[in-house]
Each structure stands twice: as C-alpha cells, then as structure tokens.
Amino acid sequence: MNQSIRRLVKPISFCMICLAVFLSLASAMSAAATAPATVWEKSYGNDGFVDTGASVWQTSDDGFIITGLTYSKGTASGITRVMLVKTDWQGNQVWVKYNDEGKEGKFVRQTSDGGYIVTGSAGGSLFVLKTDANGDKVWSKIYPRPNGKTVDGACIQPTADGGYIVAGSINMGGKDGSDMYATKIDGSGNQQWEKMYGGDDGEVGNGADFCYSVWPTSDGGYILGGNDWSSTYWPKAALVKIDANGNQQWYKVFSESDARMDGSYIQVQQTRDGGYIWAGIRSGKMCLLKADSKGNEQWNKSYDNGQCYSVQQTWDDGYIITGGAGTGADNVTVIRTDPTGSVLWQKQLKGLGLGKGTSVQQIGNGSYVVAGFTKKDKNTQDDFYLAELEKDMTPVPNAKVTKENIPAQFEANQSFTVSVTFENNGTKPWTFQDETMFSPVGGASGDAAQFGVTKTQTIPIGTVIRPGQSMTFEFVMTAPAMNGTYYPEVRMLWEGHDYFGQPAVKAVKVVNGTPDTRKPTATATAIATGTANPTTAQASSTPTGTPTTESKSGLPCLSVVLPLLIVGTVSVGLYRRRNK
C-alpha cells in the first residue's frame, strides 16, 4: 500500500512542479507584456499657433524643461521662435518663454548654474541660446558659414570643461552635398573649433551626410549619429567617432540598415558596455542598431511602422524609445526593450487625439517621460506634449569603496585633502534629483566630525552615476588636537531613506598632540545604519567611469539620459527638497 502511494505521489509531484513552472513563466510573460500606466498627460500651446515640442529634460527641482518651436499660421510671415516650457514634477506649466525670432529650438539641457542651453537652426545658421533659470536670455550666438554654406544645429551636450559640444549638418552647396558637422564652444559661447565629416569613404564634400545627435564618450571624445547618402539612393545609418579635439577616429556606415530619415531626431548614445545605440528608421519602421566600441554592428531590430526619434538606455541595460507609429504615424509610441532589443512592452498615447513622440527619458523615480507634440485632429494646430508613464522596475541602491587615500597617521591639527571613490554596484542610478549623496557618518559627535568632515556632497546637476560607474569625492580632513586612534567614516546616503552600501572607514592615528582623554570605545567596524541628518554644502566631486548627463522626483537627470557625460571636478550648489 505504501509503495502504491509513493508511486502515485511521484507523478503528481512532477505535474505540480511543471504546473508551477508554467504558471511562473506565464506570469512573467504577462508582466513583461504589460505596459505601465499613464500617470498624466499634458499639452501646452496657444490658439492659432503651431507649437512643436522637440526635446525634454528633467530639471534639478524635479520638474521638466521642454523646447521646440512656435509660429503663427495666421500671419503672412509665419516667423518661428524658440519656445521654452517649464513645468513642475506633475507636468503643470510654471512658465513659458519665447526667445529669438527666426529660430527653432531642437535640443535642451539644464546647465550647472540652473539655467538652460538650447541649440537649433536660425535661417541657415546654427545657433545656441543660453538662458537663466527663469528662461530669460543670458546670451545667444549664431555661427554662420561663409560662401553660401548653411548649418543646421541638431544637438548640444555639456562638456567636462564647462563648455558645450554642438552637432548638426552643413550644406556645402552645389555638387558638394552636405556633411556632418561638430563645433566646440566654451561656457560663453565662444567657438573653440569646428570640424566636418563626410561620406562612407570619409571624404568631406562627397555625397550627402547628416548629423542629428552627439554624445560625450568615456575617453573624453564624442560619438556623432546620423545617416549617410553617399553611395546609395536610400540613406544608411552612420556613426562617427571623434576625439576631444574633433579629429575623426572612425566613420562607420551600416549598409544593411535603410535609415529613410524624414526628420532631424535620430539619436545616438554610448552604452554602459562602451558601445553605442543608434535610433532611427529602417525601411519605414522604428529601428534600433547596436554597435560595439569600434563601431561594429552587433544587432539591429525593427518595430512598428513610423519614425523613431529618441532613445535612452534604461537602468537594467535595456532601452526605451519613442516616435510616431500607427496609421499615418498619428500616435505617440513608446517601446521598451531588453538589452538585446527584444520588445518587453509598448504603448501608444493619443494626447489630444493625434501626436508624435520626439524625446524620452527614464527619470529620477524610475518612471518615464515622453515629450513631443499633439493636436485634436488633422485640421488643428500642434501643441507641445508631455506625459509620464509609471516605472516598470524597482531600483536597489548599493555602493562599494574602490579607492581612498586617507592617511593612516596625522600630526595633531594637520590637514590633508583626501578623496574616496565609490562605485555604484546597485540597480539605482545616483543623481541630484533623487538626493543621493556622499555623507559623513556619526553626526557632530562622530569621528568624521572630529576631522572637520561634517558636510554632504550632492551629485552634480545633470550628472547620472549609473550602475557600474564610479564617483570620486574630495574633502579636507583636519586632525583634532588630541592624540589617539580615530575611525572617521563616510558613506553614500539616499536622503529621506538611509545610508547604503559599503562604508569607507579607516583607523587614523593622531600624534604629537594633547593626551587622549576619551573613554575606551569599541572599534568602529560595523556598517552604520539609521537615517542621517547631514548638512548639504558646496563640495568638490569627480565622476568617473562614464557618468551620464542629461532625471519626477528621484533619480537620474537621466536620463538616461541621459548623456553618459563625464563631468570634471565641479562646484556643487546648495539645494534641498523632499522627493515627490
């Protein structure tokens, strides 16, 4: 009887296990196929005006800045102007500004002073507009080309030296066609160099080549993304790698990929494996193309019919893209993929009725924002469009110490400038927006405070330290007057939550001072816990390992962004606020 029961139990157990596995896989597939909910959708514009949104960025107050163009169809001239819309974290309009007649805003980023930098086109010339935090013009520069050549600005990114890299296309005129174009300017807009790049044979003035995107790379150079018409009727996806001085290192054209671009929103980014992701159009479909660090194609994937205008690598090394798809490409389309480009979910947003997405970001709390333009029907005018989608992953913060140069011994009252490097080994990026920061441990009575280390250091505005990247924090330690062995400790802190990751704690001996009158205490070796209440102040911090700049309430100014922008040693300003 017992043997019979055992014989019966075995197949039942096997079936139960198989059923459990099946249900688990089915649940996972269902979850993967479910697009996140729309948190909110907003539109911004004026009756009788065409208002077309082109680019969005999360700002340091957890709101958003959008740029694009506006013009009136009711006037004979139809003069375009740069339009800037600032919103709060829920998409409510804070202000709208119109700058510079005859110009079109195509790309915007927040600058380290809290203002904004915009690039675009101005009657055949590239222009750059710098504003303050209220959107009022600080300066505006036009960079004309002689002998009838025209330049169209498409993308701008902050650089480590406080300047900017700007990319676009230059029309050489006549049979010379057009070429990719990049120029480096300083923080005041003064041009430092300009270069042209063209043709699948690398020759300037041979065929038609267009650049729509630029991204700072981990080696201090830049990657340009666009398309190449040099040798075929249809344009091909193209990547150009240049060094810090604009010298071309390689030029790659992807012959299998039919770009068929109908606008100036192709995007490229460096990925965390050192390679590149290119987003555009292939045979009339939204397309992603992945290349390695040398520009060799690894894979390409096509999706819905329509145009793909924006891409960002997500926290889990997948990708989020947006564009226009559906019948007549009249819907704002968002597609989320895994690291190999396979679709996890996709979603179409109607806006006012019709629309197109031109810019997408994974922001501070892990959710996504999409910008573009929308209208009620084909007989009405475009308005700026902005929407937020819920997050589809839960980030986990973590950190480990990879380097420190704190001396093991100090003379009493002696000072040293020291540094500690933390690597992000979690799944949550570190940004200004989410209030991730470097912090001393122990408060006013802790050993760090005995060495004068009492202030936190925030992540620089516009910088994203993604998983696998590192950041170095510099600070001054001044030894106390009393001899003894101390254990100053610093850690990463998620403000409003807790310390996280490995602490940097070191035994430091102070000599040639007054006698040690402290009571013996246990050696400080345990990781500190509990919520801190540190003081935020200006500090010097240096991100390494390809941090990203471009971020609601929370994490990156990502952004993705975000670009994987290396920011040099910067001054970090005071700013505190609670997460929304």
Protein Blocks (a to p, Z undefined) as FASTA:
>chain_A
ZZmmmmmmmmmmmmmmmmmmmmmmmmmmmmmmpccddfbdcddddehiacddfbdcddfk
opacdddddddfkbmnlpacdddddddfkopafbdcdehehiacfbdcddfkopacdddd
eehiacdddddfkopafbdcddddeehiacddfbdcddfkopacddddddebhjlopadd
dddddfkopafbdcddedjklpghiajdddfbdcddfkopacdddddfklmmbdcddddd
ddfkopafbdcddfklcfkpabdfbccdddfkopacddddeehiacdddddfkopafbdc
dddedddfbdcddfkopacddddedehilaccdddddfkopafbdcddekjopacdfbdc
ddfkopacddddddfblmbccdddddddddfbdcddddddfbdcbdfbdcehiacddddd
dddfbfbdcdfklopacddehijmbmklmnopabdcdddehiacdehiacdddddddddf
becddddddddddehiagedjddddddddehiacdfbdcddddfbccedjdddddddddd
ddehhiadehegiiafbegjpacddcddddddddddddZZ
